[in-house]
Structures are given as C-alpha cells and as structure tokens.
Amino acid sequence: MNLLEESRLQIDEADRQIAKLFEQRFHAVRNVLEYKREHGMQILDSSREKAIMEKNSQRLEDRSLEPYFRDFYQHMMDVSKKYQKDLLEENEKNQ
C-alpha cells in the first residue's frame, strides 16, 4: 500500500469517527436547546461560545493548525445555532 492509499484510509477512519461524534454532539445540542427553551434563554451565548473556542483550540497539539481549527469550529457552532433555530421553528409550527 502506498502513502496515498494509507492516507486515504486514515481520512476515511477519521471521517467515520467525525460522523459519529457529530451525531453525539448534535443530540446533546438538542437537549441544551430544550433546557434553554424551558428557561427562556437565547440560543446565542457569546461568552460561552468564546470560552468553548479558546478551550478547544488549546487542545490542539499541532499549533500550526489552530487557524484552520478555529474556522472549522466556528462553522460547527454556526451550524449548531442554525439547527437549534430550525428545531424551535419546527416546534412552534407543531403547536
């Protein structure tokens, strides 16, 4: 097996893990939204979002990847907020 094939297998395995973790994270996001809804809280909590970004950026071992990780993570948080907004709208429709 050459380097390209090995690398693609590693990417496939990482993608499998990412998909599983994505589902796990977004199921938890759904629970967070339920709590926020019950307690009259807004979807966006800027201070929490900033703290999460800082904490998770510090987990990187390869510091050269930090700007790319921050972009990736910000996009994931944006998708999370959209998911919460969509769930709220769906819930309101069904009531």
PDB file as gemmi writes it, atoms N, CA and C in Angstrom:
CRYST1    1.000    1.000    1.000  90.00  90.00  90.00 P 1                      
ATOM      1  N   MET A   1       0.852  -1.173   0.000  1.00  0.00           N  
ATOM      2  CA  MET A   1       0.000   0.000   0.000  1.00  0.00           C  
ATOM      3  C   MET A   1       0.904   1.244   0.000  1.00  0.00           C  
ATOM      4  N   ASN A   2       0.595   2.202  -0.870  1.00  0.00           N  
ATOM      5  CA  ASN A   2       1.434   3.396  -0.933  1.00  0.00           C  
ATOM      6  C   ASN A   2       0.923   4.476   0.026  1.00  0.00           C  
ATOM      7  N   LEU A   3       1.667   5.564   0.114  1.00  0.00           N  
ATOM      8  CA  LEU A   3       1.342   6.640   1.051  1.00  0.00           C  
ATOM      9  C   LEU A   3      -0.045   7.224   0.782  1.00  0.00           C  
ATOM     10  N   LEU A   4      -0.405   7.382  -0.471  1.00  0.00           N  
ATOM     11  CA  LEU A   4      -1.725   7.939  -0.812  1.00  0.00           C  
ATOM     12  C   LEU A   4      -2.840   7.028  -0.306  1.00  0.00           C  
ATOM     13  N   GLU A   5      -2.731   5.753  -0.551  1.00  0.00           N  
ATOM     14  CA  GLU A   5      -3.757   4.811  -0.101  1.00  0.00           C  
ATOM     15  C   GLU A   5      -3.843   4.767   1.415  1.00  0.00           C  
ATOM     16  N   GLU A   6      -2.703   4.741   2.073  1.00  0.00           N  
ATOM     17  CA  GLU A   6      -2.680   4.731   3.542  1.00  0.00           C  
ATOM     18  C   GLU A   6      -3.322   5.995   4.105  1.00  0.00           C  
ATOM     19  N   SER A   7      -2.974   7.119   3.510  1.00  0.00           N  
ATOM     20  CA  SER A   7      -3.524   8.396   3.977  1.00  0.00           C  
ATOM     21  C   SER A   7      -5.031   8.446   3.769  1.00  0.00           C  
ATOM     22  N   ARG A   8      -5.504   7.942   2.652  1.00  0.00           N  
ATOM     23  CA  ARG A   8      -6.947   7.924   2.393  1.00  0.00           C  
ATOM     24  C   ARG A   8      -7.680   7.022   3.377  1.00  0.00           C  
ATOM     25  N   LEU A   9      -7.054   5.910   3.748  1.00  0.00           N  
ATOM     26  CA  LEU A   9      -7.659   5.042   4.767  1.00  0.00           C  
ATOM     27  C   LEU A   9      -7.738   5.761   6.113  1.00  0.00           C  
ATOM     28  N   GLN A  10      -6.693   6.505   6.453  1.00  0.00           N  
ATOM     29  CA  GLN A  10      -6.708   7.275   7.700  1.00  0.00           C  
ATOM     30  C   GLN A  10      -7.806   8.337   7.664  1.00  0.00           C  
ATOM     31  N   ILE A  11      -7.961   8.997   6.519  1.00  0.00           N  
ATOM     32  CA  ILE A  11      -9.008  10.009   6.373  1.00  0.00           C  
ATOM     33  C   ILE A  11     -10.385   9.364   6.493  1.00  0.00           C  
ATOM     34  N   ASP A  12     -10.573   8.210   5.855  1.00  0.00           N  
ATOM     35  CA  ASP A  12     -11.856   7.503   5.957  1.00  0.00           C  
ATOM     36  C   ASP A  12     -12.187   7.163   7.411  1.00  0.00           C  
ATOM     37  N   GLU A  13     -11.192   6.706   8.163  1.00  0.00           N  
ATOM     38  CA  GLU A  13     -11.415   6.356   9.566  1.00  0.00           C  
ATOM     39  C   GLU A  13     -11.728   7.611  10.381  1.00  0.00           C  
ATOM     40  N   ALA A  14     -10.995   8.686  10.137  1.00  0.00           N  
ATOM     41  CA  ALA A  14     -11.272   9.944  10.843  1.00  0.00           C  
ATOM     42  C   ALA A  14     -12.683  10.433  10.506  1.00  0.00           C  
ATOM     43  N   ASP A  15     -13.078  10.324   9.237  1.00  0.00           N  
ATOM     44  CA  ASP A  15     -14.423  10.751   8.827  1.00  0.00           C  
ATOM     45  C   ASP A  15     -15.510   9.920   9.502  1.00  0.00           C  
ATOM     46  N   ARG A  16     -15.259   8.625   9.661  1.00  0.00           N  
ATOM     47  CA  ARG A  16     -16.219   7.766  10.355  1.00  0.00           C  
ATOM     48  C   ARG A  16     -16.393   8.233  11.794  1.00  0.00           C  
ATOM     49  N   GLN A  17     -15.278   8.527  12.438  1.00  0.00           N  
ATOM     50  CA  GLN A  17     -15.331   8.999  13.825  1.00  0.00           C  
ATOM     51  C   GLN A  17     -15.998  10.374  13.914  1.00  0.00           C  
ATOM     52  N   ILE A  18     -15.694  11.248  12.965  1.00  0.00           N  
ATOM     53  CA  ILE A  18     -16.303  12.581  12.958  1.00  0.00           C  
ATOM     54  C   ILE A  18     -17.818  12.477  12.823  1.00  0.00           C  
ATOM     55  N   ALA A  19     -18.297  11.604  11.940  1.00  0.00           N  
ATOM     56  CA  ALA A  19     -19.748  11.444  11.754  1.00  0.00           C  
ATOM     57  C   ALA A  19     -20.409  10.981  13.050  1.00  0.00           C  
ATOM     58  N   LYS A  20     -19.799  10.036  13.725  1.00  0.00           N  
ATOM     59  CA  LYS A  20     -20.348   9.536  14.989  1.00  0.00           C  
ATOM     60  C   LYS A  20     -20.344  10.630  16.055  1.00  0.00           C  
ATOM     61  N   LEU A  21     -19.248  11.374  16.153  1.00  0.00           N  
ATOM     62  CA  LEU A  21     -19.145  12.455  17.122  1.00  0.00           C  
ATOM     63  C   LEU A  21     -20.086  13.611  16.791  1.00  0.00           C  
ATOM     64  N   PHE A  22     -20.283  13.862  15.505  1.00  0.00           N  
ATOM     65  CA  PHE A  22     -21.232  14.891  15.074  1.00  0.00           C  
ATOM     66  C   PHE A  22     -22.636  14.559  15.586  1.00  0.00           C  
ATOM     67  N   GLU A  23     -23.053  13.327  15.384  1.00  0.00           N  
ATOM     68  CA  GLU A  23     -24.368  12.909  15.873  1.00  0.00           C  
ATOM     69  C   GLU A  23     -24.455  13.035  17.393  1.00  0.00           C  
ATOM     70  N   GLN A  24     -23.432  12.585  18.087  1.00  0.00           N  
ATOM     71  CA  GLN A  24     -23.414  12.664  19.547  1.00  0.00           C  
ATOM     72  C   GLN A  24     -23.517  14.125  19.995  1.00  0.00           C  
ATOM     73  N   ARG A  25     -22.750  14.999  19.366  1.00  0.00           N  
ATOM     74  CA  ARG A  25     -22.755  16.415  19.738  1.00  0.00           C  
ATOM     75  C   ARG A  25     -24.122  17.045  19.482  1.00  0.00           C  
ATOM     76  N   PHE A  26     -24.717  16.758  18.329  1.00  0.00           N  
ATOM     77  CA  PHE A  26     -25.974  17.405  17.991  1.00  0.00           C  
ATOM     78  C   PHE A  26     -27.157  16.839  18.774  1.00  0.00           C  
ATOM     79  N   HIS A  27     -27.071  15.610  19.228  1.00  0.00           N  
ATOM     80  CA  HIS A  27     -28.101  15.103  20.146  1.00  0.00           C  
ATOM     81  C   HIS A  27     -28.019  15.865  21.462  1.00  0.00           C  
ATOM     82  N   ALA A  28     -26.792  16.149  21.923  1.00  0.00           N  
ATOM     83  CA  ALA A  28     -26.618  16.943  23.142  1.00  0.00           C  
ATOM     84  C   ALA A  28     -27.089  18.379  22.911  1.00  0.00           C  
ATOM     85  N   VAL A  29     -26.841  18.925  21.732  1.00  0.00           N  
ATOM     86  CA  VAL A  29     -27.301  20.282  21.387  1.00  0.00           C  
ATOM     87  C   VAL A  29     -28.821  20.355  21.489  1.00  0.00           C  
ATOM     88  N   ARG A  30     -29.489  19.306  21.031  1.00  0.00           N  
ATOM     89  CA  ARG A  30     -30.956  19.263  21.121  1.00  0.00           C  
ATOM     90  C   ARG A  30     -31.399  19.354  22.583  1.00  0.00           C  
ATOM     91  N   ASN A  31     -30.698  18.658  23.467  1.00  0.00           N  
ATOM     92  CA  ASN A  31     -31.021  18.712  24.898  1.00  0.00           C  
ATOM     93  C   ASN A  31     -30.746  20.092  25.485  1.00  0.00           C  
ATOM     94  N   VAL A  32     -29.652  20.718  25.057  1.00  0.00           N  
ATOM     95  CA  VAL A  32     -29.335  22.077  25.509  1.00  0.00           C  
ATOM     96  C   VAL A  32     -30.447  23.026  25.075  1.00  0.00           C  
ATOM     97  N   LEU A  33     -30.905  22.890  23.852  1.00  0.00           N  
ATOM     98  CA  LEU A  33     -31.982  23.748  23.357  1.00  0.00           C  
ATOM     99  C   LEU A  33     -33.240  23.571  24.199  1.00  0.00           C  
ATOM    100  N   GLU A  34     -33.560  22.362  24.547  1.00  0.00           N  
ATOM    101  CA  GLU A  34     -34.743  22.110  25.368  1.00  0.00           C  
ATOM    102  C   GLU A  34     -34.615  22.835  26.709  1.00  0.00           C  
ATOM    103  N   TYR A  35     -33.443  22.744  27.312  1.00  0.00           N  
ATOM    104  CA  TYR A  35     -33.204  23.447  28.583  1.00  0.00           C  
ATOM    105  C   TYR A  35     -33.353  24.953  28.392  1.00  0.00           C  
ATOM    106  N   LYS A  36     -32.716  25.478  27.348  1.00  0.00           N  
ATOM    107  CA  LYS A  36     -32.797  26.918  27.082  1.00  0.00           C  
ATOM    108  C   LYS A  36     -34.246  27.348  26.864  1.00  0.00           C  
ATOM    109  N   ARG A  37     -34.985  26.560  26.123  1.00  0.00           N  
ATOM    110  CA  ARG A  37     -36.389  26.888  25.842  1.00  0.00           C  
ATOM    111  C   ARG A  37     -37.203  26.912  27.132  1.00  0.00           C  
ATOM    112  N   GLU A  38     -37.013  25.923  27.974  1.00  0.00           N  
ATOM    113  CA  GLU A  38     -37.752  25.842  29.240  1.00  0.00           C  
ATOM    114  C   GLU A  38     -37.402  26.974  30.198  1.00  0.00           C  
ATOM    115  N   HIS A  39     -36.188  27.524  30.067  1.00  0.00           N  
ATOM    116  CA  HIS A  39     -35.731  28.568  30.983  1.00  0.00           C  
ATOM    117  C   HIS A  39     -35.673  29.949  30.335  1.00  0.00           C  
ATOM    118  N   GLY A  40     -36.281  30.080  29.158  1.00  0.00           N  
ATOM    119  CA  GLY A  40     -36.353  31.374  28.489  1.00  0.00           C  
ATOM    120  C   GLY A  40     -35.016  31.954  28.084  1.00  0.00           C  
ATOM    121  N   MET A  41     -34.085  31.100  27.752  1.00  0.00           N  
ATOM    122  CA  MET A  41     -32.742  31.550  27.371  1.00  0.00           C  
ATOM    123  C   MET A  41     -32.629  31.669  25.858  1.00  0.00           C  
ATOM    124  N   GLN A  42     -31.751  32.548  25.417  1.00  0.00           N  
ATOM    125  CA  GLN A  42     -31.470  32.728  23.994  1.00  0.00           C  
ATOM    126  C   GLN A  42     -30.576  31.606  23.481  1.00  0.00           C  
ATOM    127  N   ILE A  43     -30.642  31.366  22.174  1.00  0.00           N  
ATOM    128  CA  ILE A  43     -29.767  30.361  21.564  1.00  0.00           C  
ATOM    129  C   ILE A  43     -28.311  30.798  21.679  1.00  0.00           C  
ATOM    130  N   LEU A  44     -28.039  32.042  21.319  1.00  0.00           N  
ATOM    131  CA  LEU A  44     -26.658  32.525  21.318  1.00  0.00           C  
ATOM    132  C   LEU A  44     -26.224  32.974  22.700  1.00  0.00           C  
ATOM    133  N   ASP A  45     -25.100  32.427  23.127  1.00  0.00           N  
ATOM    134  CA  ASP A  45     -24.437  32.865  24.351  1.00  0.00           C  
ATOM    135  C   ASP A  45     -22.991  33.156  23.943  1.00  0.00           C  
ATOM    136  N   SER A  46     -22.732  34.402  23.576  1.00  0.00           N  
ATOM    137  CA  SER A  46     -21.431  34.782  23.009  1.00  0.00           C  
ATOM    138  C   SER A  46     -20.266  34.477  23.943  1.00  0.00           C  
ATOM    139  N   SER A  47     -20.445  34.723  25.225  1.00  0.00           N  
ATOM    140  CA  SER A  47     -19.332  34.477  26.151  1.00  0.00           C  
ATOM    141  C   SER A  47     -19.024  32.984  26.236  1.00  0.00           C  
ATOM    142  N   ARG A  48     -20.052  32.161  26.249  1.00  0.00           N  
ATOM    143  CA  ARG A  48     -19.841  30.702  26.270  1.00  0.00           C  
ATOM    144  C   ARG A  48     -19.177  30.246  24.977  1.00  0.00           C  
ATOM    145  N   GLU A  49     -19.638  30.789  23.860  1.00  0.00           N  
ATOM    146  CA  GLU A  49     -19.072  30.410  22.573  1.00  0.00           C  
ATOM    147  C   GLU A  49     -17.573  30.750  22.524  1.00  0.00           C  
ATOM    148  N   LYS A  50     -17.221  31.923  23.012  1.00  0.00           N  
ATOM    149  CA  LYS A  50     -15.813  32.337  23.035  1.00  0.00           C  
ATOM    150  C   LYS A  50     -14.999  31.410  23.941  1.00  0.00           C  
ATOM    151  N   ALA A  51     -15.536  31.085  25.103  1.00  0.00           N  
ATOM    152  CA  ALA A  51     -14.831  30.204  26.046  1.00  0.00           C  
ATOM    153  C   ALA A  51     -14.631  28.815  25.452  1.00  0.00           C  
ATOM    154  N   ILE A  52     -15.634  28.308  24.766  1.00  0.00           N  
ATOM    155  CA  ILE A  52     -15.530  26.987  24.129  1.00  0.00           C  
ATOM    156  C   ILE A  52     -14.440  27.002  23.064  1.00  0.00           C  
ATOM    157  N   MET A  53     -14.421  28.070  22.269  1.00  0.00           N  
ATOM    158  CA  MET A  53     -13.409  28.176  21.213  1.00  0.00           C  
ATOM    159  C   MET A  53     -12.009  28.184  21.817  1.00  0.00           C  
ATOM    160  N   GLU A  54     -11.814  28.966  22.856  1.00  0.00           N  
ATOM    161  CA  GLU A  54     -10.494  29.048  23.488  1.00  0.00           C  
ATOM    162  C   GLU A  54     -10.084  27.702  24.092  1.00  0.00           C  
ATOM    163  N   LYS A  55     -11.005  27.101  24.838  1.00  0.00           N  
ATOM    164  CA  LYS A  55     -10.701  25.823  25.497  1.00  0.00           C  
ATOM    165  C   LYS A  55     -10.335  24.754  24.472  1.00  0.00           C  
ATOM    166  N   ASN A  56     -11.123  24.648  23.420  1.00  0.00           N  
ATOM    167  CA  ASN A  56     -10.878  23.590  22.450  1.00  0.00           C  
ATOM    168  C   ASN A  56      -9.679  23.870  21.557  1.00  0.00           C  
ATOM    169  N   SER A  57      -9.406  25.130  21.264  1.00  0.00           N  
ATOM    170  CA  SER A  57      -8.207  25.465  20.492  1.00  0.00           C  
ATOM    171  C   SER A  57      -6.947  25.059  21.253  1.00  0.00           C  
ATOM    172  N   GLN A  58      -6.998  25.181  22.570  1.00  0.00           N  
ATOM    173  CA  GLN A  58      -5.839  24.827  23.390  1.00  0.00           C  
ATOM    174  C   GLN A  58      -5.584  23.318  23.412  1.00  0.00           C  
ATOM    175  N   ARG A  59      -6.540  22.543  22.996  1.00  0.00           N  
ATOM    176  CA  ARG A  59      -6.375  21.083  22.982  1.00  0.00           C  
ATOM    177  C   ARG A  59      -5.531  20.597  21.809  1.00  0.00           C  
ATOM    178  N   LEU A  60      -5.314  21.456  20.846  1.00  0.00           N  
ATOM    179  CA  LEU A  60      -4.521  21.066  19.678  1.00  0.00           C  
ATOM    180  C   LEU A  60      -3.070  20.838  20.071  1.00  0.00           C  
ATOM    181  N   GLU A  61      -2.502  19.783  19.577  1.00  0.00           N  
ATOM    182  CA  GLU A  61      -1.073  19.544  19.770  1.00  0.00           C  
ATOM    183  C   GLU A  61      -0.265  20.242  18.683  1.00  0.00           C  
ATOM    184  N   ASP A  62      -0.800  20.233  17.467  1.00  0.00           N  
ATOM    185  CA  ASP A  62      -0.119  20.871  16.336  1.00  0.00           C  
ATOM    186  C   ASP A  62      -0.639  22.304  16.226  1.00  0.00           C  
ATOM    187  N   ARG A  63       0.080  23.244  16.822  1.00  0.00           N  
ATOM    188  CA  ARG A  63      -0.351  24.643  16.897  1.00  0.00           C  
ATOM    189  C   ARG A  63      -0.470  25.288  15.517  1.00  0.00           C  
ATOM    190  N   SER A  64       0.218  24.751  14.514  1.00  0.00           N  
ATOM    191  CA  SER A  64       0.134  25.330  13.172  1.00  0.00           C  
ATOM    192  C   SER A  64      -1.260  25.160  12.571  1.00  0.00           C  
ATOM    193  N   LEU A  65      -2.053  24.252  13.135  1.00  0.00           N  
ATOM    194  CA  LEU A  65      -3.403  24.010  12.631  1.00  0.00           C  
ATOM    195  C   LEU A  65      -4.455  24.898  13.293  1.00  0.00           C  
ATOM    196  N   GLU A  66      -4.059  25.688  14.274  1.00  0.00           N  
ATOM    197  CA  GLU A  66      -5.038  26.457  15.048  1.00  0.00           C  
ATOM    198  C   GLU A  66      -5.950  27.358  14.209  1.00  0.00           C  
ATOM    199  N   PRO A  67      -5.429  28.147  13.250  1.00  0.00           N  
ATOM    200  CA  PRO A  67      -6.362  28.997  12.491  1.00  0.00           C  
ATOM    201  C   PRO A  67      -7.396  28.186  11.706  1.00  0.00           C  
ATOM    202  N   TYR A  68      -7.004  27.025  11.221  1.00  0.00           N  
ATOM    203  CA  TYR A  68      -7.922  26.177  10.457  1.00  0.00           C  
ATOM    204  C   TYR A  68      -8.926  25.511  11.388  1.00  0.00           C  
ATOM    205  N   PHE A  69      -8.450  25.117  12.560  1.00  0.00           N  
ATOM    206  CA  PHE A  69      -9.338  24.530  13.560  1.00  0.00           C  
ATOM    207  C   PHE A  69     -10.376  25.548  13.996  1.00  0.00           C  
ATOM    208  N   ARG A  70      -9.931  26.796  14.230  1.00  0.00           N  
ATOM    209  CA  ARG A  70     -10.862  27.849  14.648  1.00  0.00           C  
ATOM    210  C   ARG A  70     -11.935  28.080  13.584  1.00  0.00           C  
ATOM    211  N   ASP A  71     -11.546  28.080  12.322  1.00  0.00           N  
ATOM    212  CA  ASP A  71     -12.533  28.221  11.239  1.00  0.00           C  
ATOM    213  C   ASP A  71     -13.519  27.057  11.254  1.00  0.00           C  
ATOM    214  N   PHE A  72     -12.975  25.854  11.343  1.00  0.00           N  
ATOM    215  CA  PHE A  72     -13.796  24.646  11.381  1.00  0.00           C  
ATOM    216  C   PHE A  72     -14.762  24.688  12.570  1.00  0.00           C  
ATOM    217  N   TYR A  73     -14.238  25.037  13.726  1.00  0.00           N  
ATOM    218  CA  TYR A  73     -15.043  25.018  14.945  1.00  0.00           C  
ATOM    219  C   TYR A  73     -16.115  26.108  14.920  1.00  0.00           C  
ATOM    220  N   GLN A  74     -15.754  27.287  14.389  1.00  0.00           N  
ATOM    221  CA  GLN A  74     -16.737  28.367  14.288  1.00  0.00           C  
ATOM    222  C   GLN A  74     -17.881  27.946  13.370  1.00  0.00           C  
ATOM    223  N   HIS A  75     -17.521  27.295  12.273  1.00  0.00           N  
ATOM    224  CA  HIS A  75     -18.567  26.826  11.357  1.00  0.00           C  
ATOM    225  C   HIS A  75     -19.468  25.799  12.044  1.00  0.00           C  
ATOM    226  N   MET A  76     -18.874  24.904  12.816  1.00  0.00           N  
ATOM    227  CA  MET A  76     -19.677  23.908  13.527  1.00  0.00           C  
ATOM    228  C   MET A  76     -20.620  24.587  14.523  1.00  0.00           C  
ATOM    229  N   MET A  77     -20.140  25.614  15.216  1.00  0.00           N  
ATOM    230  CA  MET A  77     -21.013  26.323  16.158  1.00  0.00           C  
ATOM    231  C   MET A  77     -22.120  27.071  15.418  1.00  0.00           C  
ATOM    232  N   ASP A  78     -21.802  27.612  14.238  1.00  0.00           N  
ATOM    233  CA  ASP A  78     -22.826  28.283  13.431  1.00  0.00           C  
ATOM    234  C   ASP A  78     -23.903  27.289  12.974  1.00  0.00           C  
ATOM    235  N   VAL A  79     -23.474  26.110  12.568  1.00  0.00           N  
ATOM    236  CA  VAL A  79     -24.419  25.060  12.167  1.00  0.00           C  
ATOM    237  C   VAL A  79     -25.257  24.632  13.367  1.00  0.00           C  
ATOM    238  N   SER A  80     -24.647  24.558  14.532  1.00  0.00           N  
ATOM    239  CA  SER A  80     -25.361  24.202  15.753  1.00  0.00           C  
ATOM    240  C   SER A  80     -26.464  25.215  16.058  1.00  0.00           C  
ATOM    241  N   LYS A  81     -26.141  26.504  15.919  1.00  0.00           N  
ATOM    242  CA  LYS A  81     -27.150  27.545  16.166  1.00  0.00           C  
ATOM    243  C   LYS A  81     -28.284  27.455  15.146  1.00  0.00           C  
ATOM    244  N   LYS A  82     -27.936  27.168  13.882  1.00  0.00           N  
ATOM    245  CA  LYS A  82     -28.968  27.010  12.856  1.00  0.00           C  
ATOM    246  C   LYS A  82     -29.862  25.816  13.186  1.00  0.00           C  
ATOM    247  N   TYR A  83     -29.257  24.723  13.614  1.00  0.00           N  
ATOM    248  CA  TYR A  83     -30.013  23.536  13.996  1.00  0.00           C  
ATOM    249  C   TYR A  83     -30.990  23.874  15.125  1.00  0.00           C  
ATOM    250  N   GLN A  84     -30.508  24.601  16.137  1.00  0.00           N  
ATOM    251  CA  GLN A  84     -31.378  24.987  17.248  1.00  0.00           C  
ATOM    252  C   GLN A  84     -32.526  25.877  16.765  1.00  0.00           C  
ATOM    253  N   LYS A  85     -32.207  26.828  15.910  1.00  0.00           N  
ATOM    254  CA  LYS A  85     -33.231  27.730  15.362  1.00  0.00           C  
ATOM    255  C   LYS A  85     -34.273  26.929  14.575  1.00  0.00           C  
ATOM    256  N   ASP A  86     -33.805  25.999  13.746  1.00  0.00           N  
ATOM    257  CA  ASP A  86     -34.720  25.168  12.963  1.00  0.00           C  
ATOM    258  C   ASP A  86     -35.609  24.318  13.865  1.00  0.00           C  
ATOM    259  N   LEU A  87     -35.038  23.762  14.923  1.00  0.00           N  
ATOM    260  CA  LEU A  87     -35.836  22.963  15.859  1.00  0.00           C  
ATOM    261  C   LEU A  87     -36.905  23.820  16.541  1.00  0.00           C  
ATOM    262  N   LEU A  88     -36.534  25.037  16.931  1.00  0.00           N  
ATOM    263  CA  LEU A  88     -37.511  25.933  17.561  1.00  0.00           C  
ATOM    264  C   LEU A  88     -38.650  26.261  16.607  1.00  0.00           C  
ATOM    265  N   GLU A  89     -38.302  26.572  15.359  1.00  0.00           N  
ATOM    266  CA  GLU A  89     -39.321  26.895  14.366  1.00  0.00           C  
ATOM    267  C   GLU A  89     -40.233  25.707  14.115  1.00  0.00           C  
ATOM    268  N   GLU A  90     -39.659  24.520  14.041  1.00  0.00           N  
ATOM    269  CA  GLU A  90     -40.448  23.299  13.836  1.00  0.00           C  
ATOM    270  C   GLU A  90     -41.383  23.068  15.013  1.00  0.00           C  
ATOM    271  N   ASN A  91     -40.871  23.277  16.215  1.00  0.00           N  
ATOM    272  CA  ASN A  91     -41.669  23.112  17.431  1.00  0.00           C  
ATOM    273  C   ASN A  91     -42.827  24.081  17.451  1.00  0.00           C  
ATOM    274  N   GLU A  92     -42.573  25.344  17.076  1.00  0.00           N  
ATOM    275  CA  GLU A  92     -43.631  26.359  17.057  1.00  0.00           C  
ATOM    276  C   GLU A  92     -44.696  26.028  16.026  1.00  0.00           C  
ATOM    277  N   LYS A  93     -44.285  25.483  14.891  1.00  0.00           N  
ATOM    278  CA  LYS A  93     -45.222  25.076  13.844  1.00  0.00           C  
ATOM    279  C   LYS A  93     -46.179  23.999  14.327  1.00  0.00           C  
ATOM    280  N   ASN A  94     -45.631  23.070  15.106  1.00  0.00           N  
ATOM    281  CA  ASN A  94     -46.394  21.911  15.553  1.00  0.00           C  
ATOM    282  C   ASN A  94     -47.268  22.180  16.760  1.00  0.00           C  
ATOM    283  N   GLN A  95     -47.234  23.388  17.281  1.00  0.00           N  
ATOM    284  CA  GLN A  95     -48.061  23.689  18.452  1.00  0.00           C  
ATOM    285  C   GLN A  95     -49.335  24.357  18.063  1.00  0.00           C  
TER     286      GLN A  95                                                      
END                                                                             
